[in-house]
Structure formats: structure tokens, C-alpha cells
Amino acid sequence: YCSSLKKLNLHNFSTTNVIKMSSMFYCCEKLTSLIADSFDMRKVSDTSYMFGNCKNLKASDISWFYDEIKNRPVKRIGMYEGCVPTSSHIYL
């Protein structure tokens, strides 16, 4: 649970064998900065509620997650539910 987390740098965090990322950052309401540019999304099949209620994250910080999975059969129900992104394409 990460309700008080404000910044998170996961630059060297290995996700090569990760299949489920559902609720990974769920309710990180105070999170304003997320660096996860090394995330490998090739095996991920579930991103449901991954950023649910991450009200303070910028779309530029998280929209690339959607871009990585948009052309694959990935479960993404509510991936950005409760977010206030500035880019609407991530809701698709």
C-alpha cells in the first residue's frame, strides 16, 4: 500500500518475467513522479487498476505503459481509473 509515497524511481527494476501488474500502484494518491522507463511489458497480460486512484501522476509519466500494451490482448480494466491525466488517449 503506497498512500504516502510521493516519488518512485524504478529505473533498474527488472520486470522481464512479470505477467501480472494489476493494482501495482493502486491508491498511490500522492505519487507525483514515477520513473519506470526500464519496465519490460512483453509478458504482461494484466494491468487492471495498475494506476487506479493515482490522482497526481502526470499523463506523460504513465501514458507509455498504455502504448506498450495497446496492440496486445492485455486485461486493462480500470488501468487509469481515478486518474486525472492530461492526455485522453490512455483511456482507450
N, C-alpha and C positions, 0 to 999 in steps of 0.2 A: 504494500500500500504506500503510495507516494504523495499524499496530500500536501506535504510541506516542501517537497522537492522543487527547487527553482531552476537549476541548471544541471544538465547532464551531458557528459562527453563520453560517447561510446565509440570513438573513432577506431580503436583497435579491437573492438569486441567481435569475436568470431561467431557468425550465425550460419556458417556453411551447412550444418546438418540440422538446422531448425526447421520444423514442419509447421508448428503452431505458434503464432504470435498474438493470438486473441487476448484482449484485455491487458496487453503488455504494459501500457502506460495509462490504463483506465483510472480516471479520477485524479490525475496529476494536475489538479486545478491551478496550481501556482507555477507550473513549469512554463518558463518563457523562452528557454533555449535548449534545443536538442541537437546534438551533433552525432549523427549515426550514418555518416556517409560511407562507411565500410560494410554496412549490412548487406549480406548476400541473400536475396529474396528468391532465388531459383527453386528451392524445395518447399517454400512456404505455401501451404494450402488453406490456411485460415487466419484472417486478420480481423475477425469480428471484434468490434468495440476496442480496437487497438489504441485509438486515441480518444475514446469516449470521455466526454467532460473535460477535455484538456482545453479549457476556455482561453488560456493566454498564449498558446502556441501560435506562431505566425504560419500562414499557409505556405510560405516559402521554406519553412523548416520541415514540413511534413508532406507536401504535395508530391515529392519524388517517390514516396512509398507507393502511392496510387499508380504513378507512371510505371513503376517496376512490375506491377501485377495486372494492369488493366486488360491485357490481351491473353490472360490465362484464366482457367477455371478455379478461381480462388474465392472461398467463402469470405465475404467482406461486409456482412450485415452490420450496420451501425458503426462502421470503421471510424467515422468522424462525427458521430452523434454528440451534440452538445458543444461542438467546437464553434468558434467564430472566425472561420478563415476568410481571407480577402479574395480568395480565388474559388469560383464556384465549380470548376471542372472536377474537383476532387470528390464531389458528391455523387458523381455518376457511377 
